[in-house]
Each structure stands twice: as C-alpha cells, then as structure tokens.
Amino acid sequence: MKVYLKIHRRNDIDTVACCDEDLLNQVFTEGNLRIEINSNFFGGDLLNIEQAMEILKEASYFNIVGENITNEAINLKLLPKDGVRRINNIPMAMKMMF
C-alpha cells in the first residue's frame, strides 16, 4: 500500500499530512462537512505505508485521511479508534500536541 506524505514546516513546528494514494485530489462532503484532499497540502512523496508510519510515529502534529493510513495508525496505537471522524465514509484524524 502506498500513501502520499508531505511535511509542512512553520515556526519550528512540523505538521505531517498523509493520505491514501487513491484519495489525492478528491473532495468529500456530508451535510455541512467537507474535506478537500488536495495536492497542495497532501501531495508530497508517494511512500510505502511502512515508511510513512515511521515518520508519523515521530510527528507531534499530523493530519491523515484514508482507510489504510488511519487503520495502520490505530494498529500502532498512534491514535485511538474513537479519534477517527468520517466524512462520506472517508476516515480522517488529526493529532496535535500542546
């Protein structure tokens, strides 16, 4: 499995954006909720999911979208299952450390 991963750096804070390969450049809506998985934010390097997980393990902040990447993050205990939100049945989750 492959995912797109991009690291955004701002004011010494890194945020990792990661999505399943097949979701890039798609938009999902449900009621008043909307997620746009655009290449500007998510479209970085195309990596094997194992490589992406090594990066996400070290991340203080991340934004992940897709069945594969969220399931793997749950399996590795990077986030709880109830930390996943679905928009039009597409799972997404965010991690922020304060």
C-alpha positions, 0 to 999 in steps of 0.5 A, a space after each residue: 500500500 502506498 500513501 502520499 506524505 508531505 511535511 509542512 514546516 512553520 515556526 519550528 513546528 512540523 505538521 505531517 499530512 498523509 493520505 491514501 494514494 487513491 484519495 489525492 485530489 478528491 473532495 468529500 462532503 456530508 451535510 455541512 462537512 467537507 474535506 478537500 484532499 488536495 495536492 497542495 497540502 497532501 501531495 508530497 512523496 508517494 511512500 510505502 505505508 511502512 515508511 510513512 508510519 515511521 515518520 508519523 510515529 515521530 510527528 507531534 502534529 499530523 493530519 491523515 485521511 484514508 482507510 489504510 493510513 488511519 487503520 495502520 495508525 490505530 494498529 500502532 496505537 498512534 491514535 485511538 479508534 474513537 479519534 477517527 471522524 468520517 466524512 462520506 465514509 472517508 476516515 480522517 484524524 488529526 493529532 496535535 500536541 500542546 
